[in-house]
């Protein structure tokens, strides 16, 4: 049983309803959709949040949603162009705990961002050596992928150390590419597809330590983008740890634009961290 998968719930209130995802591992609640007065829905959500110890509520809405959410103490953390059927998507968040909205490494994260932007105009060299093979992942790779993610991340926002979860993801619009060395998976990344809005999140990026620094992840991102284009997806985005230069630089090199910072959004590498959003619109 996959207990760490966020649970989707319907919340009814006077005059409307909402659909939410309760993510106990990341201690956050996402509003997926709603009809009616958002203030009444939030009253219900905050009761649920106390029960599950959630410190953050967020919603990805259009420009028309900004005013009413700000009136209910949400702030805009990021903007992704063409995210919602060609219209911009705004990441709106409300923090329920003071410590959840505190950023501990602001100067260091700003340095990472400055360094990353220096690479935006660089031409990315897609080096691949004869000793490596790039291919699509399949369900038979699930346990090997789980071992890779477990070795790379102390904690991860989704249960990628669980082979059954990876199989579940593959059956639910998540497309994986891997690189093998001597027939063993040493690097992987995925595209999490939203078939309704035709955007895809480049995510689940992991490479064994001894194979880093050879451009492997950059090549995986390129191959994922090619496949998404074939599937008619034209908006790509990713969230990268704000404190870690590596993935931020990779997305800057691939001509992704910085879209904002999600504060303490994910439990990764042992604790809550800020995540930078990068976006590319074709």
Beta strands, then each sheet from edge to edge (+ up, - down):
strand 1: 7-13
strand 2: 16-23
strand 3: 28-35
strand 4: 56-61
strand 5: 75-84
strand 6: 87-95
strand 7: 132-136
strand 8: 174-181
strand 9: 184-194
strand 10: 199-207
strand 11: 235-241
strand 12: 257-268
strand 13: 271-281
sheet 1: 1+ 2- 3+ 4+ 6- 5+
sheet 2: 7+ 8- 9+ 10- 11- 13+ 12-
end
